[in-house]
Amino acid sequence: MTDDVIFQSVRELSRQLVTKRISSVELLDASFAQIDRLNPSLNAIVTFDREGAYANARAVDERRVSGKPTSPLAGLPIAIKDMEPVRGMRTTLGSPIYKDWIPDFDTMMVERFRAHGLTILGKTNTPEFALGSQTFNTLFGATKNPWDDSKTCGGSSGGAAVAAATGMIAFADGSDMGGSLRNPANFCGIVGLRPSPGRVPAYPVANQWGTLGVHGPIGRTAEDAAWLLSIQAGDDPRITLGCCGDPGVYREPLERDFKGVRIAYAPTLGGLPVEKQVRDALDQSIKRFEALGAIVEEAEPDLAMADNAFQVLRGLHLLGTLSEPYKHHKHLMKDTAVWNVEQGLALTAAQISEAQLQHSKLFERMQRFLTKYEYLICPVNQVAPFDINTPYPMQIDGVQLDTYLDWMKSAFRITMTSHPAASAPVAFTASGLPVGMQIVGRYGCEREVLQLVHAVELPLAHRIARGML
């Protein structure tokens, strides 16, 4: 019964909950059974609130039985990335500095989850301060890839991706600056969407005008991710930056005719080193797009300046967000976090000004490029899932990398365009590890991105993963 329930689509789970074929408590029982079976080895969820979860599930069931208006998502289980404060629940940010922090408030996204009756059962693992696309920290250890537990699941939303991929939860929230939604979804064979800045508003935040970091959904399929986006998105008067519109549109069917749609394929996104096994898998996956009747051509915008812009603006952002822990607890911070802050401290006004201008130019370049093509497809990551004991790759097929972020250029170059992008599970390496295609769409067109993901995704990837556990 557990497998039959937890691997159903979110749409089907909602239907069964609304029609009372299953109860929220029964669904939560199935989730905890899967968690108890898999989490001790995979380490995806690091904090639990079983009592609070069951209280919510019972309350949802009572509302439905009494006929009170109830969200169609009420009762679906979720666990929150451990970067997101949740009232009354330990929130560590993956750092020993915050190991005992219990917030007295919810963020806007958590408020929305509660308002829709989602069952929040715990927190998912993340690297310290969500820095780096390998999920490990000194508090909880590493989160393992469900396809091969000797490999990393990616990050920084690594615990979220593993929990969703393995049926511990229905879907997962995440955040993305340099690929933290797209990378773990790619490594786990599911879907992660980085929306346009403002699509999913965030509050409270240190910088209301920041556009590098965004929140978004992770799901086993495009449709599952879209259903979560339907409650993550939406206007709020506390927010200065937004492009929300009607979030209910994300629960509408994603089917679409792609005949004649022009798609650009950039296999190296500007000459980046890409592992041969990744390139081979993605080249083969082009057939999935051509089978739709789409016109696929090799073409790409010039995004090379994104490398400098991202490093500078990321350093500036992290100087602002991590200055207090750096001042008072530097000795408790991991080396790469310290390096990030000190990179920000060393910036000059000229460097910041240049990076801001480059940021604008990159948006304009992608805008112009996507007037000819509706989509750009390219690698999510330049490497396949790597050894879990390797903090980050320092070379790709013999090409040496300069920083711990350089293996993520295929993701963060897209970040700097501010256009929506998703990881779509489309292929496998020869050794059976999942490989995702990064699908980039026009600004504000998250639904259109999810439509193409829906059309090409491998629909049984999550079931194959389940069978391998």
RODO-2510 file (C-alpha; in nm, 4 decimals, decimal comma):
residues 469
     n   res          X          Y          Z
     1     m     0,0000     0,0000     0,0000
     2     t     0,2818     0,2435     0,0830
     3     d     0,4370     0,2356    -0,2641
     4     d     0,0975     0,2490    -0,4343
     5     v     0,0106     0,5693    -0,2480
     6     i     0,3312     0,7691    -0,2241
     7     f     0,4341     0,7446    -0,5903
     8     q     0,1039     0,8626    -0,7309
     9     s     0,0997     1,2045    -0,8960
    10     v     0,0139     1,5056    -0,6844
    11     r    -0,2979     1,5544    -0,8964
    12     e    -0,4106     1,1976    -0,8221
    13     l    -0,3228     1,2238    -0,4534
    14     s    -0,5284     1,5425    -0,4364
    15     r    -0,8226     1,3706    -0,6088
    16     q    -0,8133     1,0822    -0,3661
    17     l    -0,7899     1,3136    -0,0661
    18     v    -1,0729     1,5376    -0,1874
    19     t    -1,2989     1,2390    -0,2589
    20     k    -1,1951     1,0839     0,0742
    21     r    -1,0740     0,7607    -0,0850
    22     i    -0,7714     0,8069     0,1388
    23     s    -0,7337     1,0280     0,4416
    24     s    -0,4577     1,2755     0,5178
    25     v    -0,3598     1,0618     0,8151
    26     e    -0,3300     0,7509     0,5957
    27     l    -0,1141     0,9409     0,3475
    28     l     0,1053     1,0674     0,6296
    29     d     0,1348     0,7116     0,7639
    30     a     0,2608     0,6024     0,4201
    31     s     0,5096     0,8888     0,4054
    32     f     0,6515     0,8130     0,7477
    33     a     0,6761     0,4436     0,6600
    34     q     0,8900     0,5371     0,3589
    35     i     1,0925     0,7833     0,5653
    36     d     1,1591     0,5250     0,8335
    37     r     1,2683     0,2770     0,5663
    38     l     1,4976     0,5022     0,3624
    39     n     1,5954     0,8131     0,5540
    40     p     1,8373     0,6455     0,7952
    41     s     2,0607     0,5587     0,4987
    42     l     1,9911     0,8514     0,2635
    43     n     1,9799     1,1294     0,5262
    44     a     1,7404     1,3569     0,3374
    45     i     1,5250     1,4830     0,6276
    46     v     1,7161     1,6013     0,9344
    47     t     1,4511     1,7425     1,1690
    48     f     1,1035     1,6019     1,2369
    49     d     0,7781     1,7205     1,3885
    50     r     0,5668     1,4055     1,3860
    51     e     0,3255     1,5340     1,6479
    52     g     0,2592     1,8572     1,4595
    53     a     0,2290     1,6719     1,1294
    54     y    -0,0360     1,4347     1,2601
    55     a    -0,2237     1,7211     1,4251
    56     n    -0,2436     1,8964     1,0882
    57     a    -0,3450     1,5788     0,9038
    58     r    -0,6251     1,5115     1,1503
    59     a    -0,7447     1,8714     1,1245
    60     v    -0,7558     1,8500     0,7431
    61     d    -0,9536     1,5261     0,7585
    62     e    -1,2017     1,6816     1,0002
    63     r    -1,2535     1,9803     0,7697
    64     r    -1,3195     1,7544     0,4721
    65     v    -1,5556     1,5267     0,6612
    66     s    -1,7513     1,8275     0,7880
    67     g    -1,7722     1,9730     0,4367
    68     k    -1,5808     2,2925     0,5123
    69     p    -1,3950     2,4608     0,2204
    70     t    -1,0518     2,2990     0,1906
    71     s    -0,7640     2,3497    -0,0497
    72     p    -0,7165     2,0651    -0,2995
    73     l    -0,3570     2,0433    -0,1745
    74     a    -0,4510     2,0122     0,1924
    75     g    -0,3008     1,7064     0,3572
    76     l    -0,0148     1,6594     0,1116
    77     p     0,3103     1,5993     0,3021
    78     i     0,6105     1,8293     0,2600
    79     a     0,9358     1,8979     0,4438
    80     i     1,0957     2,2435     0,4317
    81     k     1,4519     2,3171     0,3221
    82     d     1,6585     2,3882     0,6326
    83     m     1,7342     2,7407     0,5093
    84     e     1,3701     2,8427     0,5511
    85     p     1,2572     2,9517     0,8999
    86     v     0,9553     2,7624     1,0303
    87     r     0,7852     2,8770     1,3483
    88     g     0,8587     2,6435     1,6377
    89     m     1,0805     2,4106     1,4319
    90     r     1,4580     2,3845     1,4554
    91     t     1,6123     2,5689     1,1624
    92     t     1,9907     2,5375     1,1423
    93     l     2,0853     2,6736     0,7967
    94     g     2,3183     2,3735     0,7957
    95     s     2,5506     2,5617     1,0327
    96     p     2,6701     2,4846     1,3858
    97     i     2,6184     2,8544     1,4603
    98     y     2,2420     2,8028     1,4352
    99     k     2,2195     2,4448     1,5597
   100     d     1,9739     2,5394     1,8378
   101     w     1,7756     2,8130     1,6615
   102     i     1,3983     2,7752     1,6827
   103     p     1,2341     3,0651     1,4960
   104     d     0,9227     3,2340     1,6310
   105     f     0,7932     3,3162     1,2823
   106     d     0,7140     3,1591     0,9457
   107     t     0,8391     3,2942     0,6170
   108     m     0,5808     3,3908     0,3564
   109     m     0,6201     3,0614     0,1736
   110     v     0,5618     2,8598     0,4895
   111     e     0,2594     3,0795     0,5657
   112     r     0,1199     2,9823     0,2266
   113     f     0,1865     2,6147     0,2851
   114     r    -0,0009     2,6316     0,6150
   115     a    -0,2868     2,8287     0,4592
   116     h    -0,3314     2,5504     0,2013
   117     g    -0,3198     2,2813     0,4675
   118     l     0,0046     2,1125     0,3608
   119     t     0,1370     1,8778     0,6259
   120     i     0,4824     2,0053     0,7260
   121     l     0,6620     1,7073     0,8760
   122     g     1,0206     1,8335     0,9075
   123     k     1,3247     1,9992     0,7484
   124     t     1,5419     1,8784     0,4584
   125     n     1,9201     1,8769     0,4602
   126     t     2,1271     2,1489     0,2952
   127     p     2,4957     2,2431     0,2866
   128     e     2,6046     2,5119     0,5298
   129     f     2,4254     2,8373     0,4367
   130     a     2,3185     2,6590     0,1144
   131     l     2,6652     2,7219    -0,0295
   132     g     2,7863     2,4664    -0,2815
   133     s     2,6031     2,2033    -0,4827
   134     q     2,7008     1,9091    -0,2647
   135     t     2,4739     1,8503     0,0352
   136     f     2,6820     1,7905     0,3458
   137     n     2,7491     1,9761     0,6704
   138     t     2,9081     1,9166     1,0092
   139     l     2,5719     1,8946     1,1887
   140     f     2,4015     1,6191     0,9931
   141     g     2,6543     1,4765     0,7483
   142     a     2,5955     1,4072     0,3796
   143     t     2,2772     1,3295     0,1912
   144     k     2,3209     1,0372    -0,0501
   145     n     2,2017     0,9943    -0,4059
   146     p     1,9166     0,7395    -0,4232
   147     w     2,0438     0,6042    -0,7567
   148     d     2,3889     0,5267    -0,6137
   149     d     2,4565     0,5943    -0,2479
   150     s     2,8271     0,6373    -0,3147
   151     k     2,7432     0,9528    -0,5143
   152     t     2,6307     1,3007    -0,4169
   153     c     2,2698     1,4075    -0,4622
   154     g     2,3853     1,7600    -0,5480
   155     g     2,2640     2,0687    -0,3691
   156     s     2,1929     2,2936    -0,2125
   157     s     1,8346     2,1630    -0,2107
   158     g     1,9749     1,8112    -0,1904
   159     g     1,7684     1,6770     0,0962
   160     a     1,4574     1,8148    -0,0708
   161     a     1,5301     1,6428    -0,4019
   162     v     1,6089     1,3070    -0,2419
   163     a     1,2992     1,3167    -0,0212
   164     a     1,0744     1,3941    -0,3188
   165     a     1,2438     1,1479    -0,5540
   166     t     1,2049     0,8583    -0,3117
   167     g     0,8433     0,9244    -0,2110
   168     m     0,9132     1,0457     0,1412
   169     i     0,7137     1,3590     0,0585
   170     a     0,4813     1,4580    -0,2265
   171     f     0,6984     1,7458    -0,3496
   172     a     0,9556     1,9849    -0,2057
   173     d     1,0424     2,3501    -0,1820
   174     g     1,3910     2,4710    -0,2641
   175     s     1,5921     2,7804    -0,3414
   176     d     1,8330     2,8520    -0,6247
   177     m     2,1150     3,0991    -0,6769
   178     g     2,3697     2,9114    -0,8850
   179     g     2,1680     2,5960    -0,9531
   180     s     2,0415     2,4788    -0,6144
   181     l     1,7000     2,3752    -0,7479
   182     r     1,8193     2,2514    -1,0863
   183     n     2,1336     2,0617    -0,9822
   184     p     1,9894     1,8223    -0,7189
   185     a     1,6839     1,7567    -0,9348
   186     n     1,9219     1,6704    -1,2183
   187     f     2,1317     1,4368    -1,0045
   188     c     1,8191     1,2651    -0,8645
   189     g     1,6284     1,2252    -1,1923
   190     i     1,3363     1,4574    -1,1147
   191     v     1,2224     1,8143    -1,1944
   192     g     1,3450     2,1351    -1,0349
   193     l     1,2313     2,4780    -1,1564
   194     r     1,4134     2,8068    -1,1057
   195     p     1,1412     3,0674    -1,1723
   196     s     1,1877     3,4208    -1,2998
   197     p     1,2774     3,6552    -1,0110
   198     g     0,9570     3,7691    -0,8435
   199     r     0,7420     3,4759    -0,9561
   200     v     0,7724     3,3279    -0,6071
   201     p     0,7949     3,6220    -0,3686
   202     a     0,9990     3,5851    -0,0517
   203     y     0,9559     3,7565     0,2831
   204     p     1,1354     3,8443     0,5007
   205     v     1,4559     3,8904     0,3007
   206     a     1,7644     4,1030     0,3601
   207     n     1,7549     4,2587     0,0138
   208     q     1,4120     4,3129    -0,1428
   209     w     1,5743     4,4046    -0,4752
   210     g     1,7960     4,0990    -0,5073
   211     t     1,7359     3,8745    -0,8090
   212     l     2,0123     3,6130    -0,7837
   213     g     1,8393     3,3882    -0,5319
   214     v     1,4841     3,2637    -0,5906
   215     h     1,2493     3,0052    -0,4415
   216     g     1,0814     2,7380    -0,6489
   217     p     0,9398     2,3848    -0,6617
   218     i     1,0853     2,0353    -0,6881
   219     g     0,8663     1,7456    -0,8008
   220     r     0,8906     1,3966    -0,9417
   221     t     0,7310     1,5315    -1,2605
   222     a     0,6665     1,8695    -1,4218
   223     e     0,3023     1,8486    -1,3179
   224     d     0,3917     1,7807    -0,9547
   225     a     0,6286     2,0795    -0,9542
   226     a     0,3602     2,2953    -1,1160
   227     w     0,1092     2,2091    -0,8431
   228     l     0,3496     2,3246    -0,5741
   229     l     0,4238     2,6409    -0,7736
   230     s     0,0493     2,7120    -0,7700
   231     i     0,0747     2,7960    -0,4010
   232     q     0,4321     2,9275    -0,3905
   233     a     0,3486     3,1967    -0,6473
   234     g     0,1048     3,4823    -0,5881
   235     d     0,1079     3,8524    -0,5086
   236     d     0,1742     3,9936    -0,1626
   237     p     0,1693     4,3608    -0,0546
   238     r     0,4895     4,3188     0,1484
   239     i     0,6931     4,2529    -0,1666
   240     t     0,8559     4,5105    -0,3930
   241     l     0,9515     4,2750    -0,6773
   242     g     0,6900     4,0498    -0,8307
   243     c     0,5517     3,9038    -1,1544
   244     c     0,2985     3,6706    -1,0011
   245     g    -0,0302     3,6738    -1,1927
   246     d    -0,2912     3,4047    -1,1243
   247     p    -0,1127     3,1095    -0,9591
   248     g    -0,4077     2,8782    -1,0224
   249     v    -0,2992     2,8430    -1,3847
   250     y    -0,0242     2,6032    -1,2736
   251     r    -0,2813     2,3398    -1,1826
   252     e    -0,4155     2,3305    -1,5379
   253     p    -0,3032     2,0446    -1,7692
   254     l     0,0401     2,0915    -1,9277
   255     e    -0,0272     1,9209    -2,2611
   256     r     0,0678     2,1297    -2,5657
   257     d     0,1479     2,0931    -2,9375
   258     f     0,5161     2,1673    -3,0079
   259     k     0,5074     2,1131    -3,3822
   260     g     0,7201     2,3803    -3,5495
   261     v     0,8419     2,5331    -3,2222
   262     r     1,2023     2,6495    -3,2557
   263     i     1,4441     2,5255    -2,9915
   264     a     1,8123     2,6175    -2,9637
   265     y     2,0532     2,3514    -2,8359
   266     a     2,3768     2,4676    -2,6730
   267     p     2,5644     2,1465    -2,5803
   268     t     2,8500     2,3306    -2,4078
   269     l     2,6841     2,6693    -2,3436
   270     g     2,9720     2,8698    -2,4798
   271     g     3,2575     2,6219    -2,4832
   272     l     3,2367     2,5024    -2,1234
   273     p     3,4039     2,1692    -2,0464
   274     v     3,1355     1,8983    -2,0241
   275     e     3,2024     1,5364    -1,9273
   276     k     3,1793     1,3090    -2,2286
   277     q     2,9229     1,0845    -2,0577
   278     v     2,6969     1,3859    -1,9962
   279     r     2,7417     1,5242    -2,3478
   280     d     2,6714     1,1831    -2,5053
   281     a     2,3547     1,1350    -2,2986
   282     l     2,2227     1,4808    -2,3841
   283     d     2,3045     1,4485    -2,7535
   284     q     2,0947     1,1319    -2,7598
   285     s     1,8096     1,3033    -2,5783
   286     i     1,7667     1,5549    -2,8612
   287     k     1,5568     1,2871    -3,0301
   288     r     1,2935     1,3383    -2,7595
   289     f     1,2548     1,7028    -2,8626
   290     e     1,2583     1,6298    -3,2362
   291     a     0,9907     1,3638    -3,1875
   292     l     0,7555     1,6413    -3,0785
   293     g     0,7857     1,8019    -3,4196
   294     a     0,9997     2,0837    -3,2821
   295     i     1,2782     2,2398    -3,4883
   296     v     1,6044     2,1933    -3,2971
   297     e     1,9144     2,3870    -3,4041
   298     e     2,2550     2,4309    -3,2414
   299     a     2,2706     2,7961    -3,1349
   300     e     2,3477     2,9944    -2,8214
   301     p     2,3618     3,3496    -2,6869
   302     d     2,6951     3,4920    -2,5729
   303     l     2,6864     3,4547    -2,1947
   304     a     3,0612     3,4530    -2,1196
   305     m     3,0445     3,7716    -1,9119
   306     a     2,8135     3,5875    -1,6711
   307     d     3,1166     3,4233    -1,5100
   308     n     3,2487     3,7531    -1,3746
   309     a     2,9069     3,9014    -1,3010
   310     f     2,7968     3,5995    -1,0975
   311     q     3,1132     3,5789    -0,8879
   312     v     3,1064     3,9518    -0,8083
   313     l     2,7342     3,9859    -0,7356
   314     r     2,7275     3,6602    -0,5406
   315     g     3,0186     3,7833    -0,3297
   316     l     2,8366     4,1113    -0,2681
   317     h     2,5173     3,9275    -0,1724
   318     l     2,6930     3,6916     0,0689
   319     l     2,8835     3,9778     0,2280
   320     g     2,5450     4,1219     0,3181
   321     t     2,3802     3,8013     0,4376
   322     l     2,6750     3,6423     0,6194
   323     s     2,8512     3,9471     0,7644
   324     e     2,7227     3,8876     1,1188
   325     p     2,8247     3,5192     1,1440
   326     y     3,1572     3,6128     0,9839
   327     k     3,2221     3,8855     1,2417
   328     h     3,1302     3,6788     1,5456
   329     h     3,1664     3,3098     1,4516
   330     k     3,4154     3,2936     1,1669
   331     h     3,5863     2,9953     1,3303
   332     l     3,2631     2,7941     1,3026
   333     m     3,2121     2,8639     0,9320
   334     k     3,3334     2,6300     0,6586
   335     d     3,6273     2,7470     0,4497
   336     t     3,4259     2,8128     0,1361
   337     a     3,1764     3,0289     0,3290
   338     v     3,4606     3,2367     0,4694
   339     w     3,6086     3,2633     0,1194
   340     n     3,2766     3,3901    -0,0152
   341     v     3,2501     3,6661     0,2462
   342     e     3,6117     3,7706     0,1977
   343     q     3,5572     3,7785    -0,1765
   344     g     3,2791     4,0286    -0,1091
   345     l     3,4963     4,2345     0,1262
   346     a     3,7647     4,2685    -0,1430
   347     l     3,5311     4,4071    -0,4091
   348     t     3,5763     4,7586    -0,5415
   349     a     3,3042     4,9981    -0,6526
   350     a     3,4290     4,9644    -1,0107
   351     q     3,3974     4,5844    -0,9988
   352     i     3,0441     4,6023    -0,8586
   353     s     2,9364     4,8606    -1,1144
   354     e     3,0762     4,6541    -1,4018
   355     a     2,9028     4,3381    -1,2776
   356     q     2,5680     4,5169    -1,2445
   357     l     2,5945     4,6444    -1,6021
   358     q     2,6899     4,2956    -1,7211
   359     h     2,3842     4,1565    -1,5410
   360     s     2,1572     4,3875    -1,7398
   361     k     2,3307     4,3039    -2,0669
   362     l     2,2909     3,9313    -2,0039
   363     f     1,9166     3,9709    -1,9521
   364     e     1,8890     4,1697    -2,2761
   365     r     2,0973     3,9159    -2,4710
   366     m     1,8756     3,6298    -2,3627
   367     q     1,5630     3,8327    -2,4342
   368     r     1,6793     3,8991    -2,7910
   369     f     1,7909     3,5404    -2,8418
   370     l     1,4527     3,4069    -2,7342
   371     t     1,2673     3,6164    -2,9900
   372     k     1,4049     3,3795    -3,2559
   373     y     1,3769     3,0655    -3,0439
   374     e     1,1121     2,9894    -2,7849
   375     y     1,3474     2,7747    -2,5783
   376     l     1,7159     2,7234    -2,5121
   377     i     1,8220     2,3745    -2,4008
   378     c     2,1640     2,3013    -2,2536
   379     p     2,3295     2,0933    -1,9793
   380     v     2,2079     2,1434    -1,6238
   381     n     2,5518     2,0454    -1,5003
   382     q     2,8805     1,9788    -1,6720
   383     v     2,9361     1,6601    -1,4713
   384     a     2,7410     1,3530    -1,3651
   385     p     2,6870     1,2798    -0,9933
   386     f     3,0325     1,2478    -0,8376
   387     d     3,1756     1,0738    -0,5313
   388     i     3,0017     1,1741    -0,2114
   389     n     3,3385     1,2251    -0,0401
   390     t     3,4445     1,4839    -0,2995
   391     p     3,3379     1,8319    -0,1839
   392     y     3,3406     1,9671    -0,5407
   393     p     3,5065     1,8799    -0,8733
   394     m     3,8265     2,0672    -0,9539
   395     q     3,8647     1,9371    -1,3083
   396     i     3,6389     1,8264    -1,5901
   397     d     3,7845     1,5886    -1,8485
   398     g     4,1338     1,7207    -1,7790
   399     v     4,0384     2,0892    -1,7700
   400     q     4,1395     2,2426    -1,4365
   401     l     3,8852     2,4640    -1,2575
   402     d     3,9732     2,7791    -1,0646
   403     t     3,7077     2,7856    -0,7897
   404     y     3,4697     2,5497    -0,6135
   405     l     3,1846     2,6984    -0,8190
   406     d     3,3237     2,6584    -1,1697
   407     w     3,1685     2,3173    -1,2347
   408     m     2,8325     2,4944    -1,2011
   409     k     2,8847     2,7478    -1,4809
   410     s     2,6227     2,5851    -1,7026
   411     a     2,3694     2,6627    -1,4280
   412     f     2,4848     3,0005    -1,3027
   413     r     2,5280     3,1458    -1,6510
   414     i     2,1533     3,0950    -1,6878
   415     t     2,0927     3,2457    -1,3421
   416     m     2,2502     3,5685    -1,4633
   417     t     1,9957     3,6015    -1,7457
   418     s     1,7034     3,6068    -1,4956
   419     h     1,5056     3,3742    -1,7240
   420     p     1,3136     3,0705    -1,5927
   421     a     1,4902     2,7362    -1,6212
   422     a     1,4135     2,3791    -1,5215
   423     s     1,5924     2,0477    -1,5052
   424     a     1,4084     1,7826    -1,7072
   425     p     1,5068     1,4150    -1,6589
   426     v     1,5699     1,2985    -2,0157
   427     a     1,8602     1,0518    -2,0210
   428     f     2,1009     0,8260    -1,8343
   429     t     2,4743     0,7768    -1,8362
   430     a     2,6095     0,4389    -1,9422
   431     s     2,6358     0,3512    -1,5723
   432     g     2,2678     0,4314    -1,5140
   433     l     2,2888     0,7719    -1,3447
   434     p     2,0223     1,0263    -1,4426
   435     v     2,1064     1,3200    -1,6685
   436     g     1,8788     1,6206    -1,6975
   437     m     1,8424     1,8753    -1,9751
   438     q     1,8206     2,2386    -1,8692
   439     i     1,5219     2,3996    -2,0389
   440     v     1,5278     2,7805    -2,0449
   441     g     1,2216     2,9807    -2,1456
   442     r     1,1174     3,3361    -2,2066
   443     y     1,1034     3,5731    -1,9100
   444     g     0,7961     3,5111    -1,6959
   445     c     0,7031     3,1948    -1,8891
   446     e     0,7319     2,9310    -1,6177
   447     r     0,4237     2,7468    -1,7391
   448     e     0,5669     2,7204    -2,0904
   449     v     0,8929     2,5820    -1,9497
   450     l     0,6999     2,3207    -1,7526
   451     q     0,5000     2,2304    -2,0635
   452     l     0,8169     2,1361    -2,2510
   453     v     0,9530     1,9498    -1,9476
   454     h     0,6242     1,7586    -1,9320
   455     a     0,6531     1,6673    -2,2998
   456     v     1,0079     1,5248    -2,2830
   457     e     1,0591     1,4014    -1,9257
   458     l     1,1121     1,0319    -1,8614
   459     p     0,7814     0,9560    -1,6865
   460     l     0,9003     0,6483    -1,4990
   461     a     1,2320     0,7845    -1,3715
   462     h     1,1115     0,8117    -1,0118
   463     r     0,9735     0,4559    -1,0205
   464     i     1,3037     0,3240    -1,1505
   465     a     1,4752     0,5041    -0,8649
   466     r     1,2326     0,3493    -0,6185
   467     g     1,3068     0,0039    -0,7536
   468     m     1,6810     0,0533    -0,7094
   469     l     1,6586     0,1381    -0,3415
***
